Amino acid sequence: MMLLLALFHSFWLSLFGSSDTTQHVLVRQVTFTGNFRTREHIIRREMDVRAGDVITVQKLDSLLEYDRRKILNTNLFITVELKKKRLDNDTTALSFYTADGKLIAPPQTIDVEVVLKEQWYLLAFPVFELADRNFNEWWYERGRDLSRTIYGTYILHQNLTGNNDRLRLRAEFGFIPRLDLYYSRPYLGKKQKLGMTVGMIRLTNRTLPYRTRADKLIFFPSDSRMRERLNPYVTFTYRPRFYGFHSITAQYSHTTLSDTVARLNPNYFLEGRRQQRYFQLSYSHFFDRRDRVQYPLRGFYYGIVFSRLGLFSSDDVQQWEATANYGQYFSLGKKLFFSYSFKAKTSSPFLQPFLQTRGLGYGTDLVRGYELYVIDGQHFALAKTNLRYQLLNRTFNLSKFIKMRQFNTFPLAIYPNIYADFGYTRNQYSSLNNSTLANRPLMGVGIGLDVVTWYNFVGRLNYSVNHLGEARPYFSIGREF
């Protein structure tokens, strides 16, 4: 009888494949602790590992690490830990054949526990900040004028109903009055692939940059209203899996200008207009596999954006824009990390309103060492490189001093670094701005110190040298998402 069974088993394996000695584990269940507000389905949405999965031992750890990073990148938690618990007495796992005909021995059974520490989701604090593009422009170019400040209130709830939805209200006064109202729900429906954002921004400028000269912003001081802008918008997002995002944004822009500014710069809206109205439609795709979006050390990302300004013949702007970017981060070993990124923009037609002609110098589209300049143009290319050393990366437990769980974990990381950036802006009408930096290569090199801490706050102190021979320190601080 045993001989017949052995012959049958050999015949079965000859038809369907041989046995596999690779060790497997069966995930019996996945549990969550510490998510007092966040709903479980929001966390499960980020996980590859599910209850009932049979996974090789070699693959399990890497999958759990990727899941940990994805959960952390929701910006809902301070810390995320995935623990494995081995169940020695489990007898429910049976041997079976895989799709390719391999016989799997009864796998080891485990439970996975996701241990979370939630952030403090409601942020409400007074606003007091500078109205200039960055601290360095205010310090070096605006004479440290304290009248160029903005004050008001900022209220943000990052997890309003436990579904990773955000509600933001920003009411500001002073140099640039502003009202910003925004609500975002990233996942709608049972499949959790579609999301929606609605918002509205209203800005009033009394003093504003009405043109550039020699690649620096020229302001017109005034106590009366120079510009008013209203911008309602709606965005629909589609996230089929984990790392790729698609979005479509429809918005309306209505901006009015004072007679004085229209006279000083007839190209502000072109042809001396005092009003600009248009509809805009944008599509973007972003793929992000960085380990930590706020301050990545490993992984890569890429993205593209296509925008059409002016959907109807009656719109005051008729313009196309396209941008593409790519970045990669990797470890060199011994706490050394290297990164590089590229970004390029093109737009049409060549003759554009001053308000829409944006090259390098705005936001993060910056060659370090040129913080005091804006290089307007229809096209630009930007390359950044950075070599970091991890001097410190620790998480301090402050529970003896601070009882609130959202604040008694204090992460602190310090990264000395060196960098080199390169850029180029193409401007078909550079003479309108008396530009000396457009249509020529730019290069900035330097050394820096980055400090990463609580709630994604990153402070940067850089000392940069540009191709003009200008060398000085630059400082920035902010919360990065």
Disulfide bonds with the S-S distance in Angstrom:
none
